[in-house]
Amino acid sequence: MSWIYLDNNATTKIDPKVLDAMLPFLKESYGNASSMQHRIGREASQAVALARQQIAQKFDVKDSEILFNSGATEGINTVLRGIANAYAQKGKHMITCQTEHKAVLSTCAQLERSGIEITYLPVNQNGELDLQLLLDSIRPDTILVCIMAANNESGVMHPISTIANICQEKDVLFFCDATQWVGKQELNLKQIPIDILTFSAHKFHGPKGVGGLYIRRKRKPIQIPSLISGGQQENGLRGGTLNVPNIVGCGKALEIVDFHPQIQQYRDYLEEQIKLKIPQIIIHSEQAKRLDNTTFVAFRHIKATEIMTALPHVALASGSACTSGLLDPSHVLKAMGVSNDEAFASMRFSLSKFTTKAEVEQTVNDLAETVQRLRSASPIWQLYTAGLIN
């Protein structure tokens, strides 16, 4: 039975063109980008400059506004901790959302213990924010609003342009975790006044362990102290030898990003076929504006882990890859008001440009057979069919 990969919000397959761009810097041009005294050091430095330019052009920003790091988790820690420290004289209040990635929520919890006040905005049953509540939550001592562009579990896309304008009007910094957005949706940062943005290459067919920050150049520069001390790499924001091959891969991956209409077509087909062939399912956030590649489905009265165990040839997820080892239900679904039972019954399907329609059809057929088999052996399902539980 062939392997089917539908966990692209966790990580994506590296594009062969990206790997080809990286290989010379793992073999011949292996120099340190800070070693400008010799040829292969200069070659490495030029490769980093090119990657920075590729990303800046994609976002329509200045090269100097792009800074490389190990990915979004590092970027989130750098920004949240750095802003809390640098702007302590102005205020100690930040705003985020209950459905943010655990990298944000865990860091915010640590900041709270050091005296920062965090407002966690709720979402409705579709996972959407109340923008009036955001506006009302901004105070004179608010130093940062941190809202993700798109949710990694539900796929819900927040109106980041409107949020950016609200923050601009209130003179508050807006930090956007765009990890799931970049590579899936257009993003012109000249048109959307986001102040700080983070991204990871492995979400758009680049290598793991590399990503970056966009920090807008303003008349009054944004102050973010370095998280990692060392040399003066990345304008002093991040010490350490630059990971040249991965940076090259990150730049190439974003340069060749294209938006493939078949991804949404296959996602919609997947949902249609699941509705047709499997009773008692719920598509979370179905009425919300979602990423084209993402669907989060509850198969009622059966645990998602049981389904995934019975389908070892299909890569799926029951939530965020960063929290998959936890026994707690998805914090995203809980914030949306979903019951524990339905949260534990939920699986995420996330497609990519490499997903084929044949794979989607095979997945639905195998899924329908598996769900039927597991439910037929389930006492809970029998109670439901007998009308004894809802």
Buried (B, 14 or more C-beta within 10 A) or exposed (E): EEEBBBBBBBBBEBBEBBBEBBBBBEEEBBBBBBBEEEEBBBBBBEBBBBBBBBBBEBBEBBBEBBBBBBBBBBBBBBBBBBBBBBBEEEBBBBBBBBBBBBBBBBBBEEBEEEEBBBBBBEBBEBBBBEBEEBEEBBBEEBBBBBBBBBBBBBBBBBBBEEBBBBBBEBEBBBBBBBBBBBBBBEBEBEEBBBBBBBBBBBBBBBBBBBBBBBBBEEEEEBEBBBBBEEEEBBEEBBBEEBBBBBBBBBBBBBBBBEEBEBBBBBBEBBBEBBEEBBEBBBBBBEEBBBBBBBBBBBBBBBBBEBBBEBBEEBBBBBBBBBBEEEEEBBBBBBBBEBEEBBBBBBBBBBBBBBBEEEBBBBBBEBBBBBBEEBBEEBEBBBEBBEEEEE
